[in-house]
């Protein structure tokens, strides 16, 4: 699919066609992160494996500011595309690129300055902290490449093309694996970080080249490089709110990582392995939510309120099915899945990791339904509601993790996560029924 006009045609088929490439892309993105940790664990050891997990919590806080900002711009782009406003689309692309590039450089500087205080704040053991700092310094320097990839893939999603970015991500995933095997034995943890940055730069270059070659009518021109203040204000507001939503989620995960770190090295290794496996399960919810956001965005822009309502509820049924299936798979397959990612001979961390995965999997239905609700709000231009809900979810999750972890260990984090999902889905359901009350009438 090169272009996809989602304002007419079979809704279920369109949602599935959007979701499938996004799902594969999310799985590949998880492989990006997991390959680093697994290869580091095999070549360097348990402590380095845990350090990549700690580094991932810090890294994702910054990366999801970048991707959240791009998702905000992408939601606006999908509305402009659905409304047929090509000139506004190009101006939005230009403004997002220029100001997003500047923001990524600022985040690089902030990350480098805040690195050591953050690791101290997270109660990171000294041996783990040394490896984590080595990894993160290189990752921070690669933020501009990460921004270029996320923005270009959001532009492709906005026009209904979810396949091209998948192909390019697959190519860069292969490059990442090869570079990991080449660099980690020589540079240890720093080699894994360098491999990730180089591979992401490859994905960014391929996406941008494809846009220029295949979508020349959507690439901004000199005449589009104007300071459109109303559009800039709208973009800044929407992107910042969407980025804040993503940031809230990862501030919470960062604080939860602090609760886990206080339990010692074994818990850090177990949590790193469990969250790597969990990331693959969450890919199903994330891809369905992204498909709903694109579909709702295009139809909102075109004024097709009936399709907005129908598309949301069909998307929720799809996500409900994903949630049930992934819960059963994670409960039954926790042990073999963990053996794939834990360092060889690291049996001590498997028990806590299995307990975490089986408990958190019981709540996946709420996680997936909540992802669909957040995607619909973004497509509607109501990015404020995901922020409010995520803030409540994270507050409950962090408070319960610190309260229960000393007594329950790692399963406390799983229980806190699940209760947070139930709370936010209940809130978003009330808001969604009000938001869509007039749609389709």
Helices and strands as residue ranges (DSSP letters): H 11-43, H 46-82, H 86-121, H 126-141, H 143-158, H 164-187, H 189-214, G 222-224, H 229-261, H 265-301, H 305-341, G 347-349, H 350-361, H 364-380, H 383-408, H 411-435
